[in-house]
Amino acid sequence: MGNFTKWVGVAGVVAGAAYLSKSGNREKIKGQLDKAMKRLNTSYVKNLGKPLDIDDAQMVDEGAMTSVQYFNRLQDKSQPTS
């Protein structure tokens, strides 16, 4: 299986190099990349992952384990004790 993967990778690199050897194709790809980069530079995308709530921001700042522990505490409180 490893050799097959290597050959597929090599074939992909060769096909990509052959496609990009023409100037017109390079310009098309560059134009598409420029469009994609303009979409990614919007303020909406830049502010993703920044929580608005102070408590949520503190949880993100302290790390992922805090949110997991918080969720587990809520689950323990909601389950009836025997």
PDB file with SEQRES, HELIX, SHEET and CRYST1 records, atoms N, CA, C and O in Angstrom:
SEQRES   1 A   82  MET GLY ASN PHE THR LYS TRP VAL GLY VAL ALA GLY VAL          
SEQRES   2 A   82  VAL ALA GLY ALA ALA TYR LEU SER LYS SER GLY ASN ARG          
SEQRES   3 A   82  GLU LYS ILE LYS GLY GLN LEU ASP LYS ALA MET LYS ARG          
SEQRES   4 A   82  LEU ASN THR SER TYR VAL LYS ASN LEU GLY LYS PRO LEU          
SEQRES   5 A   82  ASP ILE ASP ASP ALA GLN MET VAL ASP GLU GLY ALA MET          
SEQRES   6 A   82  THR SER VAL GLN TYR PHE ASN ARG LEU GLN ASP LYS SER          
SEQRES   7 A   82  GLN PRO THR SER                                              
HELIX    1 AA1 GLY A    2  LEU A   20  1                                  19    
HELIX    2 AA2 SER A   23  LEU A   40  1                                  18    
HELIX    3 AA3 SER A   43  LYS A   46  1                                   4    
HELIX    4 AA4 ILE A   54  GLU A   62  1                                   9    
HELIX    5 AA5 ALA A   64  SER A   78  1                                  15    
CRYST1    1.000    1.000    1.000  90.00  90.00  90.00 P 1           1          
ATOM      1  N   MET A   1       0.821  -1.184   0.000  1.00  0.00           N  
ATOM      2  CA  MET A   1       0.000   0.000   0.000  1.00  0.00           C  
ATOM      3  C   MET A   1       0.866   1.249   0.000  1.00  0.00           C  
ATOM      4  O   MET A   1       0.483   2.257  -0.594  1.00  0.00           O  
ATOM      5  N   GLY A   2       2.017   1.209   0.647  1.00  0.00           N  
ATOM      6  CA  GLY A   2       2.893   2.368   0.721  1.00  0.00           C  
ATOM      7  C   GLY A   2       3.431   2.779  -0.635  1.00  0.00           C  
ATOM      8  O   GLY A   2       3.511   3.970  -0.936  1.00  0.00           O  
ATOM      9  N   ASN A   3       3.805   1.795  -1.465  1.00  0.00           N  
ATOM     10  CA  ASN A   3       4.326   2.125  -2.790  1.00  0.00           C  
ATOM     11  C   ASN A   3       3.244   2.741  -3.668  1.00  0.00           C  
ATOM     12  O   ASN A   3       3.515   3.669  -4.430  1.00  0.00           O  
ATOM     13  N   PHE A   4       2.036   2.237  -3.564  1.00  0.00           N  
ATOM     14  CA  PHE A   4       0.932   2.784  -4.350  1.00  0.00           C  
ATOM     15  C   PHE A   4       0.709   4.257  -4.003  1.00  0.00           C  
ATOM     16  O   PHE A   4       0.513   5.087  -4.891  1.00  0.00           O  
ATOM     17  N   THR A   5       0.741   4.572  -2.719  1.00  0.00           N  
ATOM     18  CA  THR A   5       0.542   5.943  -2.265  1.00  0.00           C  
ATOM     19  C   THR A   5       1.651   6.849  -2.793  1.00  0.00           C  
ATOM     20  O   THR A   5       1.391   7.976  -3.212  1.00  0.00           O  
ATOM     21  N   LYS A   6       2.865   6.360  -2.771  1.00  0.00           N  
ATOM     22  CA  LYS A   6       3.983   7.153  -3.287  1.00  0.00           C  
ATOM     23  C   LYS A   6       3.821   7.420  -4.774  1.00  0.00           C  
ATOM     24  O   LYS A   6       4.072   8.533  -5.236  1.00  0.00           O  
ATOM     25  N   TRP A   7       3.402   6.409  -5.528  1.00  0.00           N  
ATOM     26  CA  TRP A   7       3.238   6.583  -6.974  1.00  0.00           C  
ATOM     27  C   TRP A   7       2.097   7.546  -7.294  1.00  0.00           C  
ATOM     28  O   TRP A   7       2.196   8.343  -8.228  1.00  0.00           O  
ATOM     29  N   VAL A   8       1.036   7.473  -6.533  1.00  0.00           N  
ATOM     30  CA  VAL A   8      -0.064   8.408  -6.737  1.00  0.00           C  
ATOM     31  C   VAL A   8       0.397   9.831  -6.431  1.00  0.00           C  
ATOM     32  O   VAL A   8       0.040  10.767  -7.146  1.00  0.00           O  
ATOM     33  N   GLY A   9       1.181   9.992  -5.381  1.00  0.00           N  
ATOM     34  CA  GLY A   9       1.720  11.304  -5.036  1.00  0.00           C  
ATOM     35  C   GLY A   9       2.631  11.847  -6.119  1.00  0.00           C  
ATOM     36  O   GLY A   9       2.541  13.019  -6.486  1.00  0.00           O  
ATOM     37  N   VAL A  10       3.502  11.002  -6.627  1.00  0.00           N  
ATOM     38  CA  VAL A  10       4.411  11.418  -7.700  1.00  0.00           C  
ATOM     39  C   VAL A  10       3.618  11.791  -8.944  1.00  0.00           C  
ATOM     40  O   VAL A  10       3.923  12.787  -9.600  1.00  0.00           O  
ATOM     41  N   ALA A  11       2.610  11.004  -9.270  1.00  0.00           N  
ATOM     42  CA  ALA A  11       1.787  11.307 -10.442  1.00  0.00           C  
ATOM     43  C   ALA A  11       1.069  12.642 -10.264  1.00  0.00           C  
ATOM     44  O   ALA A  11       0.939  13.404 -11.223  1.00  0.00           O  
ATOM     45  N   GLY A  12       0.610  12.930  -9.068  1.00  0.00           N  
ATOM     46  CA  GLY A  12      -0.055  14.200  -8.794  1.00  0.00           C  
ATOM     47  C   GLY A  12       0.888  15.380  -8.949  1.00  0.00           C  
ATOM     48  O   GLY A  12       0.510  16.417  -9.494  1.00  0.00           O  
ATOM     49  N   VAL A  13       2.118  15.223  -8.469  1.00  0.00           N  
ATOM     50  CA  VAL A  13       3.111  16.292  -8.600  1.00  0.00           C  
ATOM     51  C   VAL A  13       3.446  16.522 -10.067  1.00  0.00           C  
ATOM     52  O   VAL A  13       3.548  17.666 -10.509  1.00  0.00           O  
ATOM     53  N   VAL A  14       3.618  15.443 -10.820  1.00  0.00           N  
ATOM     54  CA  VAL A  14       3.939  15.574 -12.248  1.00  0.00           C  
ATOM     55  C   VAL A  14       2.779  16.241 -12.989  1.00  0.00           C  
ATOM     56  O   VAL A  14       3.001  17.116 -13.826  1.00  0.00           O  
ATOM     57  N   ALA A  15       1.546  15.833 -12.686  1.00  0.00           N  
ATOM     58  CA  ALA A  15       0.387  16.437 -13.354  1.00  0.00           C  
ATOM     59  C   ALA A  15       0.272  17.913 -12.994  1.00  0.00           C  
ATOM     60  O   ALA A  15      -0.029  18.736 -13.858  1.00  0.00           O  
ATOM     61  N   GLY A  16       0.505  18.256 -11.737  1.00  0.00           N  
ATOM     62  CA  GLY A  16       0.460  19.658 -11.319  1.00  0.00           C  
ATOM     63  C   GLY A  16       1.539  20.485 -11.998  1.00  0.00           C  
ATOM     64  O   GLY A  16       1.282  21.609 -12.429  1.00  0.00           O  
ATOM     65  N   ALA A  17       2.740  19.939 -12.094  1.00  0.00           N  
ATOM     66  CA  ALA A  17       3.835  20.655 -12.759  1.00  0.00           C  
ATOM     67  C   ALA A  17       3.530  20.847 -14.241  1.00  0.00           C  
ATOM     68  O   ALA A  17       3.815  21.904 -14.803  1.00  0.00           O  
ATOM     69  N   ALA A  18       2.951  19.830 -14.874  1.00  0.00           N  
ATOM     70  CA  ALA A  18       2.609  19.943 -16.290  1.00  0.00           C  
ATOM     71  C   ALA A  18       1.530  21.005 -16.492  1.00  0.00           C  
ATOM     72  O   ALA A  18       1.593  21.776 -17.450  1.00  0.00           O  
ATOM     73  N   TYR A  19       0.543  21.053 -15.599  1.00  0.00           N  
ATOM     74  CA  TYR A  19      -0.536  22.032 -15.720  1.00  0.00           C  
ATOM     75  C   TYR A  19       0.000  23.451 -15.513  1.00  0.00           C  
ATOM     76  O   TYR A  19      -0.370  24.374 -16.238  1.00  0.00           O  
ATOM     77  N   LEU A  20       0.874  23.613 -14.520  1.00  0.00           N  
ATOM     78  CA  LEU A  20       1.385  24.942 -14.211  1.00  0.00           C  
ATOM     79  C   LEU A  20       2.525  25.382 -15.113  1.00  0.00           C  
ATOM     80  O   LEU A  20       3.035  26.492 -14.961  1.00  0.00           O  
ATOM     81  N   SER A  21       2.933  24.538 -16.045  1.00  0.00           N  
ATOM     82  CA  SER A  21       4.017  24.932 -16.943  1.00  0.00           C  
ATOM     83  C   SER A  21       3.561  25.993 -17.947  1.00  0.00           C  
ATOM     84  O   SER A  21       4.394  26.696 -18.519  1.00  0.00           O  
ATOM     85  N   LYS A  22       2.258  26.116 -18.167  1.00  0.00           N  
ATOM     86  CA  LYS A  22       1.736  27.141 -19.082  1.00  0.00           C  
ATOM     87  C   LYS A  22       1.431  28.416 -18.310  1.00  0.00           C  
ATOM     88  O   LYS A  22       0.884  28.370 -17.208  1.00  0.00           O  
ATOM     89  N   SER A  23       1.781  29.533 -18.884  1.00  0.00           N  
ATOM     90  CA  SER A  23       1.608  30.833 -18.242  1.00  0.00           C  
ATOM     91  C   SER A  23       0.134  31.144 -17.972  1.00  0.00           C  
ATOM     92  O   SER A  23      -0.190  31.680 -16.913  1.00  0.00           O  
ATOM     93  N   GLY A  24      -0.751  30.824 -18.891  1.00  0.00           N  
ATOM     94  CA  GLY A  24      -2.171  31.092 -18.712  1.00  0.00           C  
ATOM     95  C   GLY A  24      -2.756  30.347 -17.525  1.00  0.00           C  
ATOM     96  O   GLY A  24      -3.574  30.894 -16.785  1.00  0.00           O  
ATOM     97  N   ASN A  25      -2.342  29.103 -17.342  1.00  0.00           N  
ATOM     98  CA  ASN A  25      -2.829  28.304 -16.215  1.00  0.00           C  
ATOM     99  C   ASN A  25      -2.334  28.872 -14.888  1.00  0.00           C  
ATOM    100  O   ASN A  25      -3.064  28.902 -13.897  1.00  0.00           O  
ATOM    101  N   ARG A  26      -1.076  29.323 -14.888  1.00  0.00           N  
ATOM    102  CA  ARG A  26      -0.538  29.927 -13.671  1.00  0.00           C  
ATOM    103  C   ARG A  26      -1.331  31.174 -13.291  1.00  0.00           C  
ATOM    104  O   ARG A  26      -1.613  31.396 -12.114  1.00  0.00           O  
ATOM    105  N   GLU A  27      -1.692  31.986 -14.280  1.00  0.00           N  
ATOM    106  CA  GLU A  27      -2.465  33.200 -14.018  1.00  0.00           C  
ATOM    107  C   GLU A  27      -3.856  32.866 -13.480  1.00  0.00           C  
ATOM    108  O   GLU A  27      -4.352  33.556 -12.590  1.00  0.00           O  
ATOM    109  N   LYS A  28      -4.490  31.816 -14.006  1.00  0.00           N  
ATOM    110  CA  LYS A  28      -5.802  31.394 -13.514  1.00  0.00           C  
ATOM    111  C   LYS A  28      -5.723  31.002 -12.042  1.00  0.00           C  
ATOM    112  O   LYS A  28      -6.544  31.423 -11.227  1.00  0.00           O  
ATOM    113  N   ILE A  29      -4.727  30.192 -11.720  1.00  0.00           N  
ATOM    114  CA  ILE A  29      -4.567  29.725 -10.341  1.00  0.00           C  
ATOM    115  C   ILE A  29      -4.276  30.904  -9.418  1.00  0.00           C  
ATOM    116  O   ILE A  29      -4.822  30.984  -8.318  1.00  0.00           O  
ATOM    117  N   LYS A  30      -3.420  31.813  -9.862  1.00  0.00           N  
ATOM    118  CA  LYS A  30      -3.090  32.975  -9.039  1.00  0.00           C  
ATOM    119  C   LYS A  30      -4.330  33.828  -8.798  1.00  0.00           C  
ATOM    120  O   LYS A  30      -4.532  34.316  -7.686  1.00  0.00           O  
ATOM    121  N   GLY A  31      -5.160  34.016  -9.814  1.00  0.00           N  
ATOM    122  CA  GLY A  31      -6.403  34.771  -9.647  1.00  0.00           C  
ATOM    123  C   GLY A  31      -7.345  34.124  -8.649  1.00  0.00           C  
ATOM    124  O   GLY A  31      -7.950  34.813  -7.827  1.00  0.00           O  
ATOM    125  N   GLN A  32      -7.473  32.804  -8.713  1.00  0.00           N  
ATOM    126  CA  GLN A  32      -8.343  32.083  -7.783  1.00  0.00           C  
ATOM    127  C   GLN A  32      -7.815  32.197  -6.349  1.00  0.00           C  
ATOM    128  O   GLN A  32      -8.596  32.364  -5.412  1.00  0.00           O  
ATOM    129  N   LEU A  33      -6.501  32.107  -6.179  1.00  0.00           N  
ATOM    130  CA  LEU A  33      -5.917  32.232  -4.840  1.00  0.00           C  
ATOM    131  C   LEU A  33      -6.115  33.642  -4.294  1.00  0.00           C  
ATOM    132  O   LEU A  33      -6.377  33.809  -3.103  1.00  0.00           O  
ATOM    133  N   ASP A  34      -5.993  34.652  -5.144  1.00  0.00           N  
ATOM    134  CA  ASP A  34      -6.216  36.031  -4.701  1.00  0.00           C  
ATOM    135  C   ASP A  34      -7.656  36.235  -4.237  1.00  0.00           C  
ATOM    136  O   ASP A  34      -7.891  36.896  -3.225  1.00  0.00           O  
ATOM    137  N   LYS A  35      -8.627  35.670  -4.969  1.00  0.00           N  
ATOM    138  CA  LYS A  35     -10.039  35.764  -4.569  1.00  0.00           C  
ATOM    139  C   LYS A  35     -10.254  35.104  -3.209  1.00  0.00           C  
ATOM    140  O   LYS A  35     -10.939  35.650  -2.344  1.00  0.00           O  
ATOM    141  N   ALA A  36      -9.668  33.936  -3.033  1.00  0.00           N  
ATOM    142  CA  ALA A  36      -9.836  33.208  -1.774  1.00  0.00           C  
ATOM    143  C   ALA A  36      -9.215  33.981  -0.613  1.00  0.00           C  
ATOM    144  O   ALA A  36      -9.789  34.018   0.476  1.00  0.00           O  
ATOM    145  N   MET A  37      -8.079  34.586  -0.821  1.00  0.00           N  
ATOM    146  CA  MET A  37      -7.418  35.332   0.246  1.00  0.00           C  
ATOM    147  C   MET A  37      -8.221  36.578   0.613  1.00  0.00           C  
ATOM    148  O   MET A  37      -8.249  36.960   1.783  1.00  0.00           O  
ATOM    149  N   LYS A  38      -8.873  37.220  -0.356  1.00  0.00           N  
ATOM    150  CA  LYS A  38      -9.701  38.388  -0.049  1.00  0.00           C  
ATOM    151  C   LYS A  38     -10.889  37.985   0.816  1.00  0.00           C  
ATOM    152  O   LYS A  38     -11.282  38.730   1.714  1.00  0.00           O  
ATOM    153  N   ARG A  39     -11.463  36.819   0.555  1.00  0.00           N  
ATOM    154  CA  ARG A  39     -12.583  36.341   1.369  1.00  0.00           C  
ATOM    155  C   ARG A  39     -12.140  36.016   2.782  1.00  0.00           C  
ATOM    156  O   ARG A  39     -12.898  36.221   3.730  1.00  0.00           O  
ATOM    157  N   LEU A  40     -10.927  35.514   2.936  1.00  0.00           N  
ATOM    158  CA  LEU A  40     -10.443  35.124   4.260  1.00  0.00           C  
ATOM    159  C   LEU A  40      -9.997  36.313   5.098  1.00  0.00           C  
ATOM    160  O   LEU A  40      -9.829  36.172   6.310  1.00  0.00           O  
ATOM    161  N   ASN A  41      -9.802  37.470   4.496  1.00  0.00           N  
ATOM    162  CA  ASN A  41      -9.329  38.630   5.231  1.00  0.00           C  
ATOM    163  C   ASN A  41     -10.458  39.526   5.732  1.00  0.00           C  
ATOM    164  O   ASN A  41     -10.193  40.656   6.141  1.00  0.00           O  
ATOM    165  N   THR A  42     -11.700  39.063   5.714  1.00  0.00           N  
ATOM    166  CA  THR A  42     -12.807  39.872   6.200  1.00  0.00           C  
ATOM    167  C   THR A  42     -12.785  39.941   7.725  1.00  0.00           C  
ATOM    168  O   THR A  42     -12.189  39.088   8.383  1.00  0.00           O  
ATOM    169  N   SER A  43     -13.429  40.947   8.277  1.00  0.00           N  
ATOM    170  CA  SER A  43     -13.446  41.103   9.731  1.00  0.00           C  
ATOM    171  C   SER A  43     -14.217  39.952  10.390  1.00  0.00           C  
ATOM    172  O   SER A  43     -13.904  39.560  11.514  1.00  0.00           O  
ATOM    173  N   TYR A  44     -15.219  39.413   9.694  1.00  0.00           N  
ATOM    174  CA  TYR A  44     -15.973  38.283  10.245  1.00  0.00           C  
ATOM    175  C   TYR A  44     -15.052  37.096  10.490  1.00  0.00           C  
ATOM    176  O   TYR A  44     -15.097  36.478  11.554  1.00  0.00           O  
ATOM    177  N   VAL A  45     -14.221  36.779   9.510  1.00  0.00           N  
ATOM    178  CA  VAL A  45     -13.333  35.629   9.639  1.00  0.00           C  
ATOM    179  C   VAL A  45     -12.255  35.905  10.684  1.00  0.00           C  
ATOM    180  O   VAL A  45     -11.858  35.004  11.423  1.00  0.00           O  
ATOM    181  N   LYS A  46     -11.784  37.146  10.746  1.00  0.00           N  
ATOM    182  CA  LYS A  46     -10.738  37.480  11.718  1.00  0.00           C  
ATOM    183  C   LYS A  46     -11.250  37.371  13.147  1.00  0.00           C  
ATOM    184  O   LYS A  46     -10.469  37.089  14.056  1.00  0.00           O  
ATOM    185  N   ASN A  47     -12.547  37.590  13.367  1.00  0.00           N  
ATOM    186  CA  ASN A  47     -13.101  37.545  14.724  1.00  0.00           C  
ATOM    187  C   ASN A  47     -13.697  36.199  15.092  1.00  0.00           C  
ATOM    188  O   ASN A  47     -14.257  36.061  16.179  1.00  0.00           O  
ATOM    189  N   LEU A  48     -13.598  35.216  14.233  1.00  0.00           N  
ATOM    190  CA  LEU A  48     -14.075  33.884  14.585  1.00  0.00           C  
ATOM    191  C   LEU A  48     -13.249  33.324  15.730  1.00  0.00           C  
ATOM    192  O   LEU A  48     -12.029  33.485  15.758  1.00  0.00           O  
ATOM    193  N   GLY A  49     -13.894  32.684  16.651  1.00  0.00           N  
ATOM    194  CA  GLY A  49     -13.194  32.073  17.768  1.00  0.00           C  
ATOM    195  C   GLY A  49     -12.940  33.017  18.916  1.00  0.00           C  
ATOM    196  O   GLY A  49     -12.354  32.612  19.920  1.00  0.00           O  
ATOM    197  N   LYS A  50     -13.367  34.277  18.802  1.00  0.00           N  
ATOM    198  CA  LYS A  50     -13.227  35.224  19.905  1.00  0.00           C  
ATOM    199  C   LYS A  50     -14.587  35.355  20.588  1.00  0.00           C  
ATOM    200  O   LYS A  50     -15.472  36.033  20.066  1.00  0.00           O  
ATOM    201  N   PRO A  51     -14.765  34.725  21.730  1.00  0.00           N  
ATOM    202  CA  PRO A  51     -16.077  34.756  22.383  1.00  0.00           C  
ATOM    203  C   PRO A  51     -16.426  36.155  22.878  1.00  0.00           C  
ATOM    204  O   PRO A  51     -15.556  36.899  23.333  1.00  0.00           O  
ATOM    205  N   LEU A  52     -17.712  36.506  22.784  1.00  0.00           N  
ATOM    206  CA  LEU A  52     -18.189  37.814  23.231  1.00  0.00           C  
ATOM    207  C   LEU A  52     -18.489  37.817  24.720  1.00  0.00           C  
ATOM    208  O   LEU A  52     -18.338  38.847  25.377  1.00  0.00           O  
ATOM    209  N   ASP A  53     -18.907  36.691  25.259  1.00  0.00           N  
ATOM    210  CA  ASP A  53     -19.239  36.591  26.673  1.00  0.00           C  
ATOM    211  C   ASP A  53     -17.952  36.498  27.492  1.00  0.00           C  
ATOM    212  O   ASP A  53     -17.032  35.766  27.129  1.00  0.00           O  
ATOM    213  N   ILE A  54     -17.891  37.244  28.599  1.00  0.00           N  
ATOM    214  CA  ILE A  54     -16.690  37.275  29.432  1.00  0.00           C  
ATOM    215  C   ILE A  54     -16.394  35.894  30.016  1.00  0.00           C  
ATOM    216  O   ILE A  54     -15.237  35.475  30.053  1.00  0.00           O  
ATOM    217  N   ASP A  55     -17.423  35.187  30.470  1.00  0.00           N  
ATOM    218  CA  ASP A  55     -17.200  33.856  31.048  1.00  0.00           C  
ATOM    219  C   ASP A  55     -16.670  32.882  30.002  1.00  0.00           C  
ATOM    220  O   ASP A  55     -15.784  32.076  30.285  1.00  0.00           O  
ATOM    221  N   ASP A  56     -17.217  32.962  28.799  1.00  0.00           N  
ATOM    222  CA  ASP A  56     -16.721  32.099  27.733  1.00  0.00           C  
ATOM    223  C   ASP A  56     -15.285  32.450  27.370  1.00  0.00           C  
ATOM    224  O   ASP A  56     -14.473  31.564  27.103  1.00  0.00           O  
ATOM    225  N   ALA A  57     -14.972  33.741  27.361  1.00  0.00           N  
ATOM    226  CA  ALA A  57     -13.613  34.168  27.048  1.00  0.00           C  
ATOM    227  C   ALA A  57     -12.643  33.643  28.094  1.00  0.00           C  
ATOM    228  O   ALA A  57     -11.528  33.243  27.760  1.00  0.00           O  
ATOM    229  N   GLN A  58     -13.056  33.639  29.359  1.00  0.00           N  
ATOM    230  CA  GLN A  58     -12.190  33.132  30.415  1.00  0.00           C  
ATOM    231  C   GLN A  58     -11.963  31.632  30.243  1.00  0.00           C  
ATOM    232  O   GLN A  58     -10.856  31.136  30.452  1.00  0.00           O  
ATOM    233  N   MET A  59     -13.030  30.909  29.858  1.00  0.00           N  
ATOM    234  CA  MET A  59     -12.884  29.471  29.647  1.00  0.00           C  
ATOM    235  C   MET A  59     -11.913  29.188  28.508  1.00  0.00           C  
ATOM    236  O   MET A  59     -11.095  28.273  28.604  1.00  0.00           O  
ATOM    237  N   VAL A  60     -11.996  29.962  27.437  1.00  0.00           N  
ATOM    238  CA  VAL A  60     -11.095  29.766  26.307  1.00  0.00           C  
ATOM    239  C   VAL A  60      -9.675  30.112  26.721  1.00  0.00           C  
ATOM    240  O   VAL A  60      -8.726  29.432  26.330  1.00  0.00           O  
ATOM    241  N   ASP A  61      -9.526  31.178  27.519  1.00  0.00           N  
ATOM    242  CA  ASP A  61      -8.207  31.610  27.952  1.00  0.00           C  
ATOM    243  C   ASP A  61      -7.542  30.561  28.840  1.00  0.00           C  
ATOM    244  O   ASP A  61      -6.334  30.346  28.739  1.00  0.00           O  
ATOM    245  N   GLU A  62      -8.308  29.911  29.703  1.00  0.00           N  
ATOM    246  CA  GLU A  62      -7.741  28.933  30.616  1.00  0.00           C  
ATOM    247  C   GLU A  62      -7.415  27.613  29.941  1.00  0.00           C  
ATOM    248  O   GLU A  62      -6.615  26.836  30.462  1.00  0.00           O  
ATOM    249  N   GLY A  63      -8.006  27.351  28.819  1.00  0.00           N  
ATOM    250  CA  GLY A  63      -7.693  26.127  28.104  1.00  0.00           C  
ATOM    251  C   GLY A  63      -8.895  25.220  27.958  1.00  0.00           C  
ATOM    252  O   GLY A  63      -9.944  25.449  28.560  1.00  0.00           O  
ATOM    253  N   ALA A  64      -8.733  24.208  27.166  1.00  0.00           N  
ATOM    254  CA  ALA A  64      -9.844  23.339  26.808  1.00  0.00           C  
ATOM    255  C   ALA A  64     -10.335  22.506  27.988  1.00  0.00           C  
ATOM    256  O   ALA A  64     -11.523  22.190  28.050  1.00  0.00           O  
ATOM    257  N   MET A  65      -9.486  22.150  28.900  1.00  0.00           N  
ATOM    258  CA  MET A  65      -9.908  21.285  29.999  1.00  0.00           C  
ATOM    259  C   MET A  65     -10.930  21.970  30.887  1.00  0.00           C  
ATOM    260  O   MET A  65     -11.779  21.297  31.472  1.00  0.00           O  
ATOM    261  N   THR A  66     -10.872  23.283  31.002  1.00  0.00           N  
ATOM    262  CA  THR A  66     -11.834  23.995  31.828  1.00  0.00           C  
ATOM    263  C   THR A  66     -13.243  23.804  31.296  1.00  0.00           C  
ATOM    264  O   THR A  66     -14.167  23.536  32.064  1.00  0.00           O  
ATOM    265  N   SER A  67     -13.411  23.937  30.003  1.00  0.00           N  
ATOM    266  CA  SER A  67     -14.744  23.774  29.434  1.00  0.00           C  
ATOM    267  C   SER A  67     -15.232  22.342  29.568  1.00  0.00           C  
ATOM    268  O   SER A  67     -16.425  22.116  29.773  1.00  0.00           O  
ATOM    269  N   VAL A  68     -14.345  21.381  29.457  1.00  0.00           N  
ATOM    270  CA  VAL A  68     -14.725  19.974  29.613  1.00  0.00           C  
ATOM    271  C   VAL A  68     -15.155  19.717  31.058  1.00  0.00           C  
ATOM    272  O   VAL A  68     -16.159  19.047  31.300  1.00  0.00           O  
ATOM    273  N   GLN A  69     -14.396  20.249  32.014  1.00  0.00           N  
ATOM    274  CA  GLN A  69     -14.751  20.068  33.420  1.00  0.00           C  
ATOM    275  C   GLN A  69     -16.076  20.749  33.739  1.00  0.00           C  
ATOM    276  O   GLN A  69     -16.877  20.208  34.502  1.00  0.00           O  
ATOM    277  N   TYR A  70     -16.320  21.919  33.174  1.00  0.00           N  
ATOM    278  CA  TYR A  70     -17.581  22.638  33.367  1.00  0.00           C  
ATOM    279  C   TYR A  70     -18.748  21.806  32.836  1.00  0.00           C  
ATOM    280  O   TYR A  70     -19.770  21.663  33.507  1.00  0.00           O  
ATOM    281  N   PHE A  71     -18.592  21.264  31.645  1.00  0.00           N  
ATOM    282  CA  PHE A  71     -19.642  20.421  31.057  1.00  0.00           C  
ATOM    283  C   PHE A  71     -19.892  19.203  31.927  1.00  0.00           C  
ATOM    284  O   PHE A  71     -21.044  18.847  32.173  1.00  0.00           O  
ATOM    285  N   ASN A  72     -18.833  18.559  32.396  1.00  0.00           N  
ATOM    286  CA  ASN A  72     -18.992  17.372  33.237  1.00  0.00           C  
ATOM    287  C   ASN A  72     -19.711  17.710  34.539  1.00  0.00           C  
ATOM    288  O   ASN A  72     -20.539  16.924  34.998  1.00  0.00           O  
ATOM    289  N   ARG A  73     -19.413  18.872  35.150  1.00  0.00           N  
ATOM    290  CA  ARG A  73     -20.102  19.280  36.361  1.00  0.00           C  
ATOM    291  C   ARG A  73     -21.591  19.476  36.100  1.00  0.00           C  
ATOM    292  O   ARG A  73     -22.420  19.062  36.910  1.00  0.00           O  
ATOM    293  N   LEU A  74     -21.934  20.098  34.987  1.00  0.00           N  
ATOM    294  CA  LEU A  74     -23.346  20.286  34.651  1.00  0.00           C  
ATOM    295  C   LEU A  74     -24.041  18.947  34.442  1.00  0.00           C  
ATOM    296  O   LEU A  74     -25.194  18.780  34.840  1.00  0.00           O  
ATOM    297  N   GLN A  75     -23.360  17.998  33.827  1.00  0.00           N  
ATOM    298  CA  GLN A  75     -23.950  16.678  33.605  1.00  0.00           C  
ATOM    299  C   GLN A  75     -24.168  15.962  34.933  1.00  0.00           C  
ATOM    300  O   GLN A  75     -25.189  15.299  35.118  1.00  0.00           O  
ATOM    301  N   ASP A  76     -23.216  16.090  35.862  1.00  0.00           N  
ATOM    302  CA  ASP A  76     -23.356  15.439  37.160  1.00  0.00           C  
ATOM    303  C   ASP A  76     -24.533  16.036  37.945  1.00  0.00           C  
ATOM    304  O   ASP A  76     -25.245  15.307  38.636  1.00  0.00           O  
ATOM    305  N   LYS A  77     -24.739  17.341  37.845  1.00  0.00           N  
ATOM    306  CA  LYS A  77     -25.830  17.986  38.565  1.00  0.00           C  
ATOM    307  C   LYS A  77     -27.190  17.586  37.987  1.00  0.00           C  
ATOM    308  O   LYS A  77     -28.169  17.482  38.725  1.00  0.00           O  
ATOM    309  N   SER A  78     -27.253  17.367  36.698  1.00  0.00           N  
ATOM    310  CA  SER A  78     -28.541  17.063  36.072  1.00  0.00           C  
ATOM    311  C   SER A  78     -28.960  15.595  36.248  1.00  0.00           C  
ATOM    312  O   SER A  78     -30.133  15.267  36.072  1.00  0.00           O  
ATOM    313  N   GLN A  79     -28.021  14.717  36.590  1.00  0.00           N  
ATOM    314  CA  GLN A  79     -28.360  13.305  36.779  1.00  0.00           C  
ATOM    315  C   GLN A  79     -28.812  13.074  38.223  1.00  0.00           C  
ATOM    316  O   GLN A  79     -28.161  13.530  39.163  1.00  0.00           O  
ATOM    317  N   PRO A  80     -29.919  12.373  38.390  1.00  0.00           N  
ATOM    318  CA  PRO A  80     -30.391  12.103  39.774  1.00  0.00           C  
ATOM    319  C   PRO A  80     -29.455  11.131  40.479  1.00  0.00           C  
ATOM    320  O   PRO A  80     -28.920  10.201  39.875  1.00  0.00           O  
ATOM    321  N   THR A  81     -29.276  11.370  41.767  1.00  0.00           N  
ATOM    322  CA  THR A  81     -28.431  10.471  42.550  1.00  0.00           C  
ATOM    323  C   THR A  81     -29.266   9.289  43.029  1.00  0.00           C  
ATOM    324  O   THR A  81     -30.467   9.435  43.255  1.00  0.00           O  
ATOM    325  N   SER A  82     -28.647   8.117  43.186  1.00  0.00           N  
ATOM    326  CA  SER A  82     -29.392   6.934  43.585  1.00  0.00           C  
ATOM    327  C   SER A  82     -29.434   6.768  45.064  1.00  0.00           C  
ATOM    328  O   SER A  82     -30.029   5.812  45.562  1.00  0.00           O  
TER     329      SER A  82                                                      
END                                                                             
